[in-house]
């Protein structure tokens, strides 16, 4: 079997190291092999390296779910379209981006020279969009799609491509997003605007950045919980039933719950579902209305009923400017030292801009 260069985790709590004998896998029937050009890393990759998140039972492991590249081989059952002569959804030479699956063999992960991606979780990169820009989407945009539209792992709003969307009152709907300055928040705003939600209230982030993406109100997150809650209530009143917390752990998710209506049953989708909320901290009480929690897991392969229709359309959304990439920085090369330095910044709580590693041209 041919081999390649890859960056791997050999032991939990150790360093990412380079190997040159990682196997190059051949695509299955519904898979596409790509020469990886761009690999994107996110905070959960640091949790994988240092704490074993998703990888502890299957070492050695490769990190990185955000990947872009150039198609080198196409599986035998990749969707075929009849346009004159028969063509496939993807062909050799296409630039595509994808979200790799969480699995035990890591064939789709980003930190290697060649990867396999699933047809259903990939899309062509339109002209005018860079591979780096496209690679900012997979984890964060898919998390937003699941948070807003999945019936149990999200808020259960009708996705705009569904039959239910034809009669749903998006314009009369209010959505609260906590953590608007995060990448999950930035894409949450864009996905909410895509759906046509009328009032998108955001806590945190820069107004000059977030309003052009669709936020109708951008609120200062400073001043204390009572002050922030009053800011939310001044905009949303007591009618809020949809909230999405992109950044807080359970110890601080009480703010989102507190902002929900006291008279109507509301729902909080949380991107960090690692434990119960301390209900003693909820402001204003919940005597008259209950609430639901939705534990968001932004994995395309596990939520395909919600995410595949988005993948089918995201190329057009990018082309039309309905979805735009978030800011990023570029590091050159499949470089273990640079990867470890980035993961260390996540570990140490230092500010990090979405970082893309340029692996090949």
C-alpha positions in Angstrom: 0.0 0.0 0.0 1.4 3.5 -0.9 2.2 5.7 2.1 2.3 9.4 2.9 3.4 12.0 5.4 0.9 12.6 8.3 0.9 14.3 11.7 -0.3 11.9 14.4 -1.1 11.7 18.1 0.6 8.6 19.5 -0.3 9.1 23.1 -2.9 11.2 24.9 -1.2 14.2 26.5 1.8 13.9 24.2 2.8 16.0 21.2 1.7 15.7 17.6 4.5 14.1 15.7 5.3 13.5 12.0 5.4 10.1 10.3 6.1 9.3 6.7 4.6 5.8 6.5 0.9 6.5 7.0 -1.2 4.5 4.5 -2.9 6.3 1.6 -6.4 4.8 1.5 -8.5 4.2 -1.7 -12.0 5.6 -1.9 -15.0 3.4 -1.2 -18.1 3.5 -3.5 -19.5 6.8 -2.1 -16.2 8.4 -1.2 -13.8 10.8 -2.9 -10.0 10.9 -2.4 -8.4 14.3 -2.3 -4.9 15.6 -2.2 -5.2 17.8 0.9 -4.4 21.5 0.2 -5.8 23.0 3.4 -6.3 21.6 6.9 -8.2 23.6 9.6 -8.0 22.9 13.3 -10.5 23.9 16.1 -10.6 23.8 19.9 -11.8 20.2 20.0 -8.6 19.1 18.3 -6.7 20.3 21.4 -9.0 18.4 23.6 -8.3 15.3 21.4 -4.5 15.7 21.7 -4.5 16.5 25.4 -7.6 14.7 26.8 -8.4 12.0 24.2 -11.7 13.5 22.9 -12.9 11.2 20.1 -9.6 9.5 19.8 -8.5 7.9 23.1 -9.6 4.4 22.1 -8.1 4.4 18.7 -4.4 5.4 18.7 -2.4 6.5 16.8 -4.8 9.2 15.5 -4.9 12.1 13.1 -6.6 15.4 13.9 -8.6 17.9 11.9 -12.2 17.7 10.6 -12.0 20.8 8.4 -10.4 19.9 5.1 -10.1 21.2 1.5 -8.3 19.7 -1.4 -8.2 18.6 -5.0 -10.0 15.5 -6.1 -7.6 12.7 -7.1 -10.0 9.7 -7.3 -13.7 9.2 -7.3 -15.6 6.2 -5.8 -17.6 4.0 -8.1 -21.0 5.0 -6.8 -20.6 8.8 -6.4 -23.7 10.4 -7.7 -24.0 10.6 -11.4 -25.8 13.3 -13.3 -27.1 13.0 -16.9 -25.9 16.2 -18.6 -25.2 15.2 -22.2 -22.8 12.4 -21.5 -22.9 11.0 -17.9 -20.8 12.9 -15.3 -20.3 12.5 -11.6 -20.9 15.0 -8.8 -17.1 15.3 -8.4 -14.4 14.7 -10.9 -10.6 14.5 -10.8 -9.2 18.0 -10.5 -12.2 19.6 -8.7 -11.5 21.8 -5.7 -13.7 20.7 -2.9 -14.1 21.1 0.9 -15.6 18.7 3.4 -16.2 17.8 7.0 -14.4 14.5 7.8 -16.2 11.9 9.8 -15.3 10.9 13.4 -14.2 7.3 12.9 -11.6 4.9 14.1 -9.3 4.9 11.0 -9.0 8.7 10.4 -9.0 8.3 6.6 -10.8 11.7 6.2 -8.8 13.7 8.7 -7.0 16.8 7.6 -3.4 16.5 8.8 -2.2 14.2 6.1 -1.3 14.5 2.4 -4.3 12.5 1.1 -7.7 12.0 2.6 -11.0 10.3 1.9 -14.2 12.4 2.2 -17.8 11.3 2.0 -19.7 12.5 -1.0 -22.7 13.6 1.2 -20.5 15.8 3.4 -18.5 17.6 0.7 -19.1 20.4 -1.8 -17.2 22.0 -4.7 -15.5 25.3 -4.0 -17.0 28.0 -6.3 -14.8 30.3 -8.3 -13.9 33.4 -6.3 -13.7 31.5 -3.0 -10.3 30.3 -1.7 -9.7 26.9 -0.3 -8.7 28.5 2.9 -12.0 30.4 3.1 -14.0 27.3 2.4 -12.2 25.4 5.0 -13.5 27.8 7.7 -17.0 26.4 7.2 -17.3 22.7 8.0 -17.3 22.4 11.8 -18.6 25.8 12.6 -21.2 26.2 9.9 -22.5 22.6 10.3 -22.7 23.2 14.1 -24.9 26.2 13.4 -27.1 24.2 10.9 -27.6 21.5 13.5 -28.2 24.0 16.3 -31.0 25.8 14.4 -32.7 23.1 12.4 -32.2 19.6 14.0 -35.4 18.6 15.8 -33.7 17.1 18.9 -30.1 18.2 18.8 -31.1 21.7 18.0 -33.9 24.2 18.2 -36.1 22.4 15.6 -36.7 25.4 13.4 -37.7 24.3 9.9 -34.7 24.4 7.6 -35.4 26.8 4.7 -35.2 24.0 2.1 -38.0 22.0 3.8 -41.7 21.9 3.0 -42.5 23.2 6.5 -40.5 26.4 5.7 -43.2 27.5 3.2 -45.6 28.3 6.0 -43.3 29.1 8.9 -43.2 32.7 10.2 -39.4 33.3 10.1 -39.9 37.1 9.9 -41.9 37.0 13.2 -39.3 34.8 14.9 -36.6 36.0 17.4 -33.4 34.2 17.9 -30.8 34.9 20.7 -27.2 34.0 19.9 -24.7 34.1 22.8 -21.1 34.3 21.7 -21.6 36.2 18.4 -17.8 36.9 18.1 -17.0 33.2 18.0 -16.8 31.3 14.7 -19.9 29.2 15.8 -21.7 32.5 16.5 -20.6 34.1 13.2 -22.0 31.2 11.2 -25.0 31.0 13.4 -25.9 34.6 12.5 -25.4 33.8 8.8 -27.5 30.6 8.9 -30.2 32.5 10.8 -30.3 35.2 8.1 -30.3 32.6 5.4 -33.5 31.2 6.9 -35.0 34.7 7.1 -35.3 35.0 10.8 -36.6 38.5 11.5 -34.9 39.4 14.8 -31.4 38.0 15.4 -30.2 39.3 18.8 -26.5 38.7 19.5 -24.5 39.0 22.7 -20.8 39.6 22.1 -18.9 40.4 19.0 -18.3 43.5 16.9 -21.4 45.3 15.6 -19.5 46.4 12.4 -18.7 42.8 11.6 -21.9 41.0 12.7 -24.6 43.4 11.4 -23.6 43.0 7.7 -23.9 39.2 8.3 -27.5 39.5 9.5 -27.5 40.4 13.2 -30.3 42.9 13.9 -29.1 43.7 17.5 -25.5 43.3 18.8 -25.4 43.6 22.6 -22.4 44.3 24.9 -21.6 41.2 26.9 -20.0 43.1 29.7 -21.5 44.6 32.9 -22.7 41.6 34.8 -25.4 39.0 34.2 -28.3 41.2 35.4 -27.2 44.0 33.1 -26.8 41.7 30.1 -30.1 40.1 30.7 -31.8 43.5 30.8 -30.3 44.3 27.5 -31.7 41.1 26.0 -35.1 41.7 27.5 -35.2 45.3 26.3 -35.0 43.9 22.7 -36.7 40.5 23.0 -39.3 41.2 25.7 -40.8 38.1 27.3 -41.4 36.3 24.0 -38.1 34.6 23.4 -38.4 30.9 22.8 -35.2 30.2 20.8 -31.7 30.7 22.1 -28.3 29.3 21.0 -25.2 29.5 23.3 -22.1 29.0 21.2 -19.4 29.5 23.8 -20.3 28.9 27.4 -20.0 25.7 29.4 -22.8 24.5 31.7 -21.6 26.8 34.5 -22.5 29.9 32.5 -25.4 28.6 30.3 -27.9 29.9 32.8 -27.9 33.3 31.0 -29.4 31.8 27.9 -32.1 30.0 30.0 -32.8 33.2 32.0 -33.4 35.1 28.8 -36.1 32.7 27.6 -39.8 33.6 28.1 -41.3 33.2 31.6 -44.7 32.4 30.1 -43.8 30.3 27.0 -41.8 27.1 26.8 -38.4 27.9 25.4 -35.4 26.0 24.2 -31.7 26.5 24.5 -29.3 24.9 22.0 -25.8 24.6 23.5 -22.6 23.9 21.6 -20.8 22.8 24.7 -23.1 20.1 26.3 -20.8 18.7 28.9 -23.1 18.7 32.0 -26.2 20.0 33.7 -26.9 23.7 34.1 -26.9 25.0 37.7 -30.5 26.0 37.9 -29.9 27.9 41.2 -28.2 30.6 39.1 -31.1 31.1 36.7 -32.2 34.7 36.9 -35.8 35.6 37.4 -37.0 32.1 38.1 -38.9 29.6 35.9 -42.1 29.3 37.8 -44.5 29.7 34.9 -42.6 28.2 32.0 -40.4 25.2 31.5 -37.5 25.0 29.1 -35.7 22.4 27.0 -32.0 21.9 26.4 -30.7 20.7 23.0 -27.2 19.3 23.1 -25.7 20.2 19.7 -23.2 17.9 18.0 -22.1 19.4 14.7 -21.1 16.2 12.9 -22.4 15.8 9.4 -22.2 12.1 9.3 -24.3 11.7 12.5 -27.0 14.3 11.6 -27.1 13.7 7.8 -30.9 14.2 7.6 -30.3 17.9 8.6 -26.8 18.5 7.1 -26.8 16.8 3.7 -29.3 19.3 2.2 -27.0 22.1 3.4 -24.0 20.4 1.8 -26.0 20.1 -1.4 -26.6 23.9 -1.4 -23.6 25.4 0.3 -21.6 25.9 -2.9 -24.4 28.1 -4.2 -24.7 29.9 -0.9 -21.0 30.8 -1.1 -21.2 31.8 -4.7 -24.1 34.1 -4.1 -22.6 35.6 -0.9 -25.4 34.3 1.3 -22.7 32.5 3.4 -19.2 34.0 3.6 -16.1 32.6 5.2 -14.9 33.9 8.6 -11.4 35.5 9.1 -8.5 33.1 9.1 -4.7 33.0 9.2 -2.5 30.7 7.2 0.5 28.5 8.4 2.6 26.9 5.8 3.3 23.2 5.7 2.4 20.0 7.4 4.4 21.1 10.3 4.2 19.3 13.7 5.8 22.2 15.6 3.3 24.7 14.2 0.4 22.4 14.9 1.5 21.9 18.5 2.0 25.6 19.0 -1.6 26.3 17.9 -3.0 23.6 20.1 -1.0 25.0 23.0 -2.7 28.4 22.4 -6.1 26.7 22.6 -5.0 24.8 25.8 -3.7 28.0 27.4 -6.8 30.1 26.7 -5.0 32.5 24.4 -6.8 34.3 21.6 -6.8 32.3 18.4 -7.9 33.3 14.9 -9.2 30.4 12.7 -5.9 28.8 11.6 -5.5 27.0 8.3 -2.4 24.9 7.4 -1.4 25.0 3.7 -0.3 21.4 3.0 0.0 21.5 -0.8 -0.8 23.7 -3.8 
